[in-house]
Amino acid sequence: MMELLNTSNTFGFFENVAQLIEQARKHIGRIADITMCVTYFEIGRMIVEEEQGGAARAEYGKKLLPRLSEYLNNRVGKGFSVSTLTNARKFYKVYAPSISQAMLTKFTKDEISQKPQAMLTKSVDNAFDSIRQAVLDESYPFMLSWSHYLILMRIKNDDERRFYEIEAMRQQWDYRYLSRQYSSSLYERLALSREKDEVMKLAKEGQAIEKPSDMLKNPLVLEFAGLDDKASYSESDLETAIITKLDKFLRELGKGFLYEARQKRFTFEEEHYKVDLVCYNRLLRCYVVIDFKKDDLTHQDLGQMQMYVHYYDRYVKTSDENPTVGILLCKKKNDAIVELTLPKGENIYASEYSLYLPDKSLLQSKLAEWIKEYEDEQELLKLERDGDT
């Protein structure tokens, strides 16, 4: 009997059963999340429609949510506070336009004439059948949990909100990590690290890693390292703090990063050198060597990184891998020094780091100014083209 249990066929059977249970739990959890979102969306719609009616219903509207909350808590149990109902109303107002459009493109022609909200509530049975099928084919408008949407619906900029929604779904962020990424201004930092004509893609595609520069974000936020920005610390202190929180550091670096070694030693012509951190990016299929600089960036730092990159390209990477990328994390970079020191096309980048969460309003203002400049440039080009014709 024990021999039977040890066979590979038996193990495969056990594994299949375990996977079935795991898939079922995931499926049930997804249905529960989407059902909650649909419920709050519908509650929000009903509240908005009940409140409509102009100035004559203004006083009625003020009393509606407290009275509804009291009724629901008595009728169906606790959990429907005025705050919860306010969130449901906000959820509907924020997502109604995009949800309506999404649903119009997913239902048959016979159903298009119906209101999208009515389609959600044809009947309880039909609604849950639609949800179950939508979970299977991932076509339902709400693919995150209510906790995620509590964060997302507070983002006023539509493009920014869509970016975080895409990334949360693709990267399977829990709501805590979504909150951290929003607080650290990931959208603005990525946008300000890109060419202006690539910024608009973030809202439609999320963060796509197609070339080395797509990995960059400025600044890199290392608040999790626990170092006081005003305290005296060495490069070794910074490196040790980051390695201690390596998982968080790799997630802050971005998609596809794998850790290989710290203080990687190599010898060239009897001289010994050490690279602070060596990673590999599986999406770009290349080594990424990283050096930490606690002070301002110098041309000597760039020259040293250039040597590290060339060594890895010539002696480490295989013929089927892409060129090595070098990243210098520094307290302050100087773009002019980078441009003068490095030849064009060199896969070496300087990125500032911050030991505290950045000022979101400042980054938003900078991004808005940047986008306005880009739009003005495009308008000028259009006028020039029209004038030539």
N, C-alpha and C positions, 0 to 999 in steps of 0.2 A: 504493500500500500504506500509506504514511504517513497519507494522508487517511482511509483506512478506520479506522486505529487512533485517529484523533482524533474520530470520531463519538461522539455521546452514547450511541447504542445499544451501541457497543463498550465504552464506559466503564461503562455499566450492567451489562453482562455481567461485566466484570472485578470490579466491586463485589459482585455476587451470589456469585461464586466465593469471594472473600475472606471474605464474611460466612458462607458455608457452612463454611469452614475454621475460623473463629473460634468458631462455634457448636459444631462438632465437638470442638474443644479444650476448650471449657468443659464440654461434656457428659462427655467422658472424665475431666476433672479432678474433676467432681462424683461420678462413679461411683467413682473411686479413693478420694476422701475418705470416702464413705459405706461402701464396702467395708471400709476400715480400721476405721471406727467399729463396724461390725457384728462384725468379727473380734475386736476387743478386748472388746466387750460379751459375746460368746460365751465368750471365754477367761475373762473375769471370772465368768460364770455357772458354768462348769465348775469353776473353782477354789473358789468358794463352796460348791457342792454337794459337792465332794470333801472340804472342810474340815469340813463339818457332821457331827455325831455326838456332841456333848457333850464332857465332860471326858476321856473315854477317848481322844479323838483330838487332845487339845490338843498333846501333844508331837509327834505326827505333823504337825499343822498348822504348827508352827514350822519344820519341815524341808522342808515341801512346796515352797515357792517357790524356795529355793536349788537344790534338786535338779531341779525342773522347768526352771529357767533353764539349768542346766548341760546338761540333756538337749537342750533346744531349740537352744541355741547349737551343739551338736555335730551335731544332726539337720538343722536347717533354716537354720543360719547365724546370725550375730550380730544383735543387735537386741532380744533378749528377756532383758534384765537383770532382776534382782529388783525394781528400781524400776519398770520397765515393767509387770511382772506385778502389782505392788502397785497401780499406777494402773488396770489393767484390772479388778481386783477392786473397787476403789473406784467406778469408772465404773458397773459393774453394780449395785452397792448403791444408788447415788444415783439412777440412771435406771430401774431395773427397774419400780417402781410406775407411773410415767407412761408408759413404753414399753408395758407390758402393756395399759394402758387404751387407749392410742392404737391399738394393733394390733387390739384387740377391736372397735373401732368401724369399722375399715377392711376387715376380711375378711368373707367371706360367712357365712351362718348355719351351713353345713355345716362350716366350719372353726373356729367359735367354741368347740366342745367340746375342741379341741386346745390344748395349752399354747402360749402365745405364743412361748416359746423354741424349741419344736419346729417351729413354723411358720417360724422363721428358718432352720432347718437341715434342712428336708425333704430336700433334696439340693443339691449344689453348683450344678447347672444351674438348678434352680428358684429358688434363693436369688438368683443373679445375674440371672435374668430379672425377678424381683420388684424388685430394686434398680434395674435399668435403667428399668422402667416407673415406679417411684416417683420417679426423678429427673425424668422427663418431666412428671408431673402434680404434682410437689412434695408428695407425700403421705407420704413416708417420715419416721419419727420423727427420724432424724439428718440434719439439713440443713446442718451446719457441719463443719469439719475437726476432726481429732483434737486439733490444737493448741488450737483454741477450747475443746474440752471439757476439756482439761487445766486450763484456767482456771475454767470454769464449775462443774465438779464439786467445786471447793474452796469454793464459796459455800454456806454452811450454810443460810441462809434461802431457803426454796423460792420465795417471791414475788420476792425479789431476783434469784435465779438465772434465773427465768423472764423477768423484765424484760430482763436482759442478753442472754438467748438471742433474744428477739423482736427487740431492737434490732440485734443483730449480724447477724441474717438480713435484716431489712428494709433496713438501711443499708449492708450488705455491708462490715462492718468486718473488717479483717484481724485476726489474733490479737493483734498488737502494739497496735493501737488499742483493742481490747477490754480488754486488760490496763491500758492507760492510763485508760480510762473507769472501770473497776472501782477502780483505785488512787485515782482522784480522787473516788470516792464519788458518782458521777453519780446513782445511784438515790436515795440519801439526800438529796442536794441538791435534786433535783426534787420528792421527796415533801414535804420541809420547806418548799417554796415554794408548795404547793398547799393548797386547802381540804381539811380532814380527810376529807370524804366522797369526795374524788377520788383519794386515795392508793391505794386498793385497785385502781383501774382500771389502774395502771401495770403490775401483774403480769399482767393479762389482755390489755391492749391495747398496751402499750409507751407511748411518748410521743406522744400525739395533739395536734396543733396545731390548735385550733379557735377560740381566742380569744387576745388579746394576752398575758394572764397565763400562758398555757401555755408561752410562750417562756422564762420566768424560771427561774433556778436560783440558789440562794443558799448559799455564795458562788460567783462565777464564778472558776474556777481558771486562773490565767495563769502557771503555773510555766514554761511554754515560753518566756516572754519573756526569761528569763535575768537578771532583775534581782534583786539581793540585797535581801531584805525589810528588812534592817537598815541598808542603805546609804542615802545621801541621793540622791534622784532627783526630777526635776521631772515635771510632767504631760506636758511635751513628750518627756521621756525615755521615759515609759510608752507614749505614743502611738507613738513611733518604733519601740520594741521590738515592739509589737503589729503594726504595719504590716509590719515585716520578716518576721514569722511570720503573715501575714494568713490563709493557708489554715487554720492551726491555730486561729487566733482565731475564724474563722467556724464551724468545726466545734464549738468549745467553746460558741459562742452557741446552736447548735442547728440544727434542720431548716429548710431553705428559705431561708437567708440568702444574698443576693447583694451584692457590694461595688459601691458607686457612686462615692464620693469621700471624701477626707480633707481637713480644713480647708476645707470647702465654704463659700465666701463668698457672702453675699447682702446687698443694700442695701435699707434701708427708711427712707424719709423722710431721706435723705442720711446716715444712720448705717450703718456697715459692721459686719457680724457674721460670725463663723466658727463653724461646727459641726465638732467634732473628727472625727466619722465619720458618713457617711450610707450606710445599707444599704437593701436592699429585701427583704421577705419574700414569696416567690412563693406560699406556701401561704395566707397571710392577705391577700395582695394589698394591701400597704401599705408606705409608707416607714417606716424605723426610724432615728431620729436618736440618736446616742450621744455623750455627753460624758464625759470622764475627769476625776475629781477624786481627787487623791492624799491629800487630808485628809478630815476628817469632813464629812458633808453639811450644808449650811446652807439656810435658806429662800430666800436669794438665788440659790443654785444651782437650786432648784426653779422660781423665778420666771423665770429665764433660759431654762430648758428649756421652760417653758410657752409662752414667746414663740416659740421655735424651732418647736414643734409647731403652734402656731396659724398661723405663717407658711406652713409646708408645706401645711397643710390648705387655706388660703385662696388660695395663689398657685402651688402646685406640683402637688399631686395632681389627677388628673382625676376627673370625676364618677362614673366607674364603679369607682374605687378606694376602699378602706376608709380610715378616719381614720388619721392618722399616729400612730406610737407613739414615745414618748421614753423613753430609758433612761439613767440616771445611774449610772455605775460609780464607786463611792467606797470609800475605805478603811474607813469605818464609817458606817452609816446610822442614822437615828433615826426609827422608825416614827411617833412622836407628832408630830414636825415635819412629816413627809410628810402625815399626816392633817389637821393644822391648816392647812397651806399650800394644799393642792390641793383644789378642789371635787370632790365625789363624781362618779365616772364619767370622770374625766380619764384619758387614755391615757398616763400618765407613771408610770414605775416606778423605784425605786432598788434597786440590787443591789450588795452588797459584792463585792470581789474579793480574791483571795488569791494571793500570789506563790509559794506552796509548796503541796504536796498537803496536804489537810486531814487531821485526826486522824479516821480512819475509825471507831474505837471510840467516840469522843465523839459523832459524828453518829449512829451506830447506836443508842447509848443514848438520845439525844435523840428519835430517831424512835420507838423502842419506847415511850418515855414518852408521846409525843404520841398514838400509836395507842391506848395504854391509856386515855388521857383520852377519846378519841373513843368507844371501846367502852363506857366507863362512862356517858358522856352518852346513848348509844343505849339502854343498859339502863335508865337512869332514865326516859327518854321512854316506853319500853315499859311500865314499871311505872305511870307516870302514865296512859297510855292504858287499861291494864287496870283501873285504879282508877275511871276515868270510866265504864267500862262496867259 
